[in-house]
Amino acid sequence: MRLWLPGGLVAGLVVVSLLAPAAPPYRDLDALGIAFSLASALCLLWVRTAPLTVLSGVCAILMINDAVGYPVVFVQWPPWLAVFVCFARYGDRRLRTVSALVTALTVVGFLVLDPAPVDAFELWGIGMCFLVAVVGGDAAHSRRAVTAATKARVLLEERTRLARDLHDALGHSVNVMVLQAAVGQRVFTDNPDFARETLRQIETLGRASLHELDQLLRVLHPENTPLATGLADLAGRVRAAGRELEFTTTDINVPAGTSQAVYRIVQEAVTNALRHTDTGRIQIDLEQSDGQIRLEIRNHGTGFPDLVPGHGLANMRERAHQVGGDLQAGPAPEGFLVRAILPVPA
């Protein structure tokens, strides 16, 4: 418990002991009575780390204070605060039951040991204090549990997003570099100039991949490169690897989230085309109209293996769903087609 609360109780104790002496049948607050109140207030310093122990201690102080004949003006509040913290910290029913039993025994001890008779109004006040402490503590516990679950969900989503970005970004880059290296190796003897250019392309792509990996590991937002520029760069890298690619688009103006989803879908679809076919034209059509983005990536290659859904297709569908869109992928009359329709927020 923060220091200001025990300090406030101690300050109130000093003021009341000076300005309002106890009335019979209670004893006036002397050094012993003040010591009980101070001890009860100071126990609250450890209520966060050991709430049940503190509850037992402040309840024992209250009953001793009552048996000696002092009023319970101040020693009655630390037990209620401790009950609140017990129910806020403990979700286990056994610990909550023990806390309630300790409080109930203290109330019974107060009724038996108090020098003055306890009327119905005071009993009602005790019952209301217990109810407020229990309900308030339980509400605080529930809120803490919801907050912890929300944090865990956000962390899981962030890890999933990072894993998906690593798969999409680096998977594409590695596949292109492998393809370029294979081409360079085949033409190294007959066309060394083209082989050297291929090596330069591999170096450029590797540096770009390291830059993107650094961004992902720092959990930064995607780079603010215009979508059309990013896709044009991607197409250039694929063409440099020796694969024919056509890219057509209209004027695109979308938010960063939708732009990133489009780029990653295209990147993964092209990566799959390079991975599963060695030849054939790759065609990318992107247009924006009527508040929607329409995207098609068609692989005109041949010799497709049997379609087995993997991380790539799942990631593409997940990215489309995250921005409220839909994605379909499968064999088409002219190869393999990935089609996505994504809404553009107003």
VOGU-3710 file (C-alpha; in Angstrom, 3 decimals, decimal comma):
1> mrlwlpgglv> 0,000/0,000/0,000  1,333/3,435/-0,833  2,819/5,434/2,020  0,230/8,211/1,824  -2,596/5,988/3,125  -0,905/4,839/6,367  0,396/8,384/6,758  -3,124/9,779/6,398  -4,456/7,405/9,039  -1,671/8,393/11,438
11> aglvvvslla> -2,315/12,107/10,850  -6,040/11,606/11,455  -5,242/9,701/14,634  -3,187/12,616/15,979  -5,876/15,181/15,173  -8,720/13,176/16,709  -6,743/12,250/19,829  -6,046/15,945/20,444  -9,438/17,417/19,575  -11,952/14,671/20,418
21> paappyrdld> -11,136/12,615/23,531  -12,855/9,242/23,840  -16,208/9,181/25,644  -17,122/6,604/28,300  -17,122/3,641/28,470  -13,986/3,860/26,269  -10,536/4,777/27,576  -8,855/7,961/26,412  -6,166/7,412/23,829  -2,859/7,201/25,637
31> algiafslas> 0,515/5,986/24,436  -0,642/2,356/24,260  -3,801/3,185/22,325  -1,861/5,343/19,885  0,649/2,505/19,487  -2,170/0,130/18,463  -3,404/2,602/15,842  0,112/3,247/14,535  0,869/-0,472/14,284  -2,386/-1,126/12,425
41> alcllwvrta> -1,742/1,699/9,965  1,879/0,712/9,340  0,858/-2,884/8,576  -0,690/-1,549/5,379  2,794/-0,957/3,993  3,019/-4,736/3,304  -0,578/-5,359/2,281  0,287/-5,683/-1,420  2,936/-8,348/-0,879  1,243/-10,347/1,905
51> pltvlsgvca> -2,450/-9,320/2,075  -3,710/-12,317/4,091  -0,930/-11,984/6,656  -1,597/-8,263/6,995  -5,339/-8,934/7,336  -4,699/-11,372/10,180  -2,374/-8,897/11,880  -4,662/-5,849/11,714  -7,643/-7,962/12,832  -5,655/-9,165/15,861
61> ilmindavgy> -4,715/-5,574/16,680  -8,384/-4,524/16,452  -9,523/-7,214/18,904  -6,702/-6,453/21,359  -7,482/-2,743/21,089  -11,163/-3,546/21,772  -10,388/-5,827/24,713  -8,243/-3,171/26,366  -11,094/-0,679/26,075  -9,956/1,770/23,380
71> pvvfvqwppw> -12,366/3,015/20,690  -11,984/1,527/17,216  -12,011/4,856/15,409  -8,851/4,126/13,420  -8,029/0,463/13,908  -11,274/-0,496/12,137  -10,175/0,815/8,706  -7,008/-1,215/8,005  -8,964/-4,524/8,209  -11,465/-3,363/5,573
81> lavfvcfary> -8,646/-2,200/3,306  -6,890/-5,535/3,797  -10,100/-7,430/2,912  -10,366/-5,394/-0,279  -6,772/-6,200/-1,251  -7,216/-9,911/-0,444  -10,170/-10,214/-2,810  -8,404/-8,064/-5,407  -5,217/-10,157/-5,330  -6,503/-13,663/-4,730
91> gdrrlrtvsa> -8,563/-15,547/-7,278  -8,262/-18,827/-5,376  -11,492/-19,655/-3,529  -9,670/-21,142/-0,549  -7,699/-17,957/0,109  -10,830/-15,870/-0,309  -12,695/-18,126/2,100  -9,904/-17,831/4,675  -9,984/-14,032/4,283  -13,746/-13,971/4,839
101> lvtaltvvgf> -13,475/-16,278/7,880  -10,761/-14,126/9,464  -12,963/-11,067/8,958  -16,045/-12,815/10,345  -14,175/-13,987/13,459  -12,909/-10,446/13,981  -16,452/-9,065/13,767  -17,634/-11,635/16,318  -14,705/-10,755/18,588  -15,556/-7,065/18,256
111> lvldpapvda> -19,185/-7,696/19,221  -18,104/-9,699/22,276  -15,204/-7,516/23,482  -16,410/-3,987/22,750  -17,142/-2,085/25,994  -20,257/-0,415/24,553  -23,319/-2,273/23,261  -23,551/-2,532/19,480  -26,855/-1,373/18,019  -28,566/-2,366/14,767
121> felwgigmcf> -27,280/0,688/12,896  -23,666/-0,200/13,709  -24,253/-3,785/12,626  -25,674/-2,521/9,346  -22,569/-0,355/8,879  -20,291/-3,339/9,498  -22,215/-5,412/6,974  -22,052/-2,653/4,351  -18,289/-2,194/4,861  -17,744/-5,929/4,398
131> lvavvggdaa> -19,920/-5,973/1,257  -18,167/-2,974/-0,286  -14,721/-4,422/0,453  -15,579/-7,839/-1,015  -17,424/-6,602/-4,104  -14,860/-3,888/-4,778  -11,960/-6,305/-4,402  -13,590/-8,870/-6,673  -14,233/-6,189/-9,310  -10,590/-5,100/-9,130
141> hsrravtaat> -9,471/-8,723/-9,510  -11,718/-9,215/-12,547  -10,434/-6,029/-14,154  -6,845/-7,117/-13,575  -7,577/-10,524/-15,111  -9,163/-8,926/-18,179  -6,200/-6,576/-18,555  -3,737/-9,458/-18,316  -5,695/-11,489/-20,882  -5,816/-8,505/-23,225
151> karvlleert> -2,064/-7,971/-22,921  -1,431/-11,660/-23,590  -3,683/-11,559/-26,668  -2,004/-8,430/-28,013  1,416/-9,996/-27,461  0,356/-13,169/-29,281  -1,068/-11,156/-32,177  2,138/-9,122/-32,395  4,268/-12,261/-32,421  2,037/-13,801/-35,079
161> rlardlhdal> 2,262/-10,652/-37,179  6,038/-10,600/-36,847  6,299/-14,273/-37,833  4,016/-13,667/-40,827  6,055/-10,647/-41,937  9,282/-12,629/-41,635  7,810/-15,440/-43,714  6,431/-13,139/-46,387  9,332/-10,710/-46,693  12,352/-12,956/-46,275
171> ghsvnvmvlq> 10,739/-15,921/-48,007  10,272/-13,829/-51,137  13,799/-12,414/-51,005  15,463/-15,772/-50,472  13,517/-17,378/-53,323  14,494/-14,593/-55,720  18,144/-14,798/-54,675  18,158/-18,579/-55,173  16,637/-18,143/-58,615  19,154/-15,448/-59,566
181> aavgqrvftd> 22,057/-17,520/-58,291  20,900/-20,493/-60,365  20,624/-18,333/-63,487  24,047/-16,779/-62,890  25,621/-20,199/-62,432  24,170/-21,488/-65,703  25,409/-18,548/-67,803  28,664/-17,859/-65,926  30,893/-19,326/-68,666  29,019/-18,136/-71,751
191> npdfaretlr> 27,888/-14,727/-70,501  30,083/-13,509/-67,616  28,749/-9,949/-67,824  25,202/-11,151/-67,181  26,473/-13,363/-64,347  28,190/-10,394/-62,718  24,996/-8,364/-63,030  23,123/-11,225/-61,375  25,570/-11,166/-58,474  25,016/-7,428/-58,105
201> qietlgrasl> 21,268/-8,029/-58,021  21,717/-10,679/-55,318  23,820/-8,254/-53,275  21,223/-5,490/-53,623  18,383/-7,808/-52,669  20,352/-9,173/-49,720  20,984/-5,677/-48,382  17,316/-4,809/-48,773  16,371/-7,994/-46,928  18,694/-7,132/-44,050
211> heldqllrvl> 17,112/-3,680/-43,845  13,613/-5,155/-43,745  14,665/-7,727/-41,156  16,015/-4,917/-38,972  12,670/-3,125/-39,214  10,735/-6,250/-38,290  12,929/-7,066/-35,312  12,399/-3,570/-33,992  8,654/-4,047/-34,440  8,410/-0,859/-36,457
221> hpentplatg> 5,570/0,119/-38,720  5,967/-0,773/-42,369  8,000/1,656/-44,406  6,025/4,473/-45,973  6,971/3,637/-49,551  4,090/4,301/-51,991  2,342/1,085/-52,931  2,856/1,430/-56,675  6,563/2,167/-56,181  7,013/-0,827/-53,892
231> ladlagrvra> 5,292/-3,173/-56,340  7,296/-1,786/-59,248  10,519/-2,470/-57,337  9,326/-6,001/-56,594  8,548/-6,560/-60,280  11,982/-5,267/-61,243  13,704/-7,737/-58,932  11,735/-10,632/-60,401  12,526/-9,566/-63,979  16,199/-9,265/-63,071
241> agrelefttt> 16,059/-12,907/-61,985  15,023/-13,853/-65,507  11,276/-14,333/-65,010  8,738/-12,531/-67,176  6,376/-10,331/-65,157  3,672/-7,847/-66,163  2,380/-5,245/-63,742  -0,586/-2,984/-64,504  -2,274/-0,632/-62,075  -4,550/2,390/-61,808
251> dinvpagtsq> -4,158/5,338/-59,458  -4,148/3,885/-55,948  -4,830/5,881/-52,777  -5,308/3,653/-49,723  -4,432/3,805/-46,003  -1,170/2,351/-44,746  -2,797/-0,834/-43,398  -4,494/-1,683/-46,692  -1,385/-0,734/-48,650  0,729/-3,091/-46,559
261> avyrivqeav> -1,810/-5,904/-46,971  -1,807/-5,493/-50,772  1,989/-5,458/-50,946  2,386/-8,554/-48,770  -0,274/-10,481/-50,720  1,447/-9,691/-54,026  4,843/-10,534/-52,551  3,694/-13,911/-51,257  1,831/-14,791/-54,461  4,900/-13,979/-56,574
271> tnalrhtdtg> 7,100/-15,953/-54,179  4,830/-18,972/-54,598  4,981/-18,581/-58,381  8,780/-18,563/-58,320  8,903/-21,477/-55,903  6,514/-23,808/-57,719  7,224/-23,038/-61,404  10,428/-22,365/-63,328  8,937/-20,625/-66,369  5,816/-18,793/-67,407
281> riqidleqsd> 4,592/-15,235/-67,248  3,465/-13,715/-63,944  0,732/-11,117/-64,337  -0,273/-8,600/-61,634  -3,398/-6,466/-62,097  -4,279/-3,871/-59,466  -7,108/-1,358/-59,619  -9,124/0,799/-57,273  -12,755/1,646/-57,968  -16,075/1,933/-56,142
291> gqirleirnh> -14,384/1,989/-52,745  -12,574/-1,304/-53,330  -9,160/-2,631/-54,251  -9,278/-5,441/-56,814  -6,104/-7,464/-57,050  -5,243/-10,412/-59,287  -1,959/-12,286/-59,490  -1,947/-14,889/-62,242  0,869/-17,383/-62,741  0,872/-18,656/-66,334
301> gtgfpdlvpg> 3,451/-21,324/-65,539  2,923/-25,035/-66,049  3,554/-28,164/-64,051  1,858/-27,087/-60,838  2,063/-29,606/-57,995  -1,081/-30,641/-56,181  -2,380/-27,702/-54,155  -1,555/-28,210/-50,488  -2,522/-25,152/-48,401  0,475/-23,899/-46,451
311> hglanmrera> 1,656/-20,837/-44,570  1,734/-18,710/-47,709  -1,926/-19,069/-48,653  -2,984/-18,849/-45,014  -0,999/-15,638/-44,544  -2,508/-14,070/-47,644  -6,053/-14,871/-46,501  -5,301/-13,596/-43,000  -3,977/-10,299/-44,361  -7,075/-9,845/-46,501
321> hqvggdlqag> -9,403/-10,622/-43,575  -7,558/-8,209/-41,279  -8,541/-5,277/-43,478  -12,089/-6,564/-44,019  -11,524/-8,140/-47,419  -11,635/-11,572/-49,021  -9,099/-13,653/-50,924  -9,510/-16,694/-53,144  -6,689/-18,774/-54,602  -6,594/-21,862/-56,778
331> papegflvra> -5,946/-23,371/-60,210  -7,293/-21,403/-63,187  -7,596/-22,179/-66,914  -4,335/-20,356/-67,574  -2,338/-21,401/-64,541  -2,857/-20,389/-60,933  -4,875/-17,368/-59,838  -4,906/-15,358/-56,617  -7,765/-12,864/-56,434  -8,406/-10,451/-53,565
341> ilpvpa> -11,024/-7,759/-52,998  -10,233/-5,327/-50,201  -12,382/-2,425/-48,998  -10,965/1,084/-48,933  -12,051/2,965/-45,800  -13,624/6,338/-46,425
//
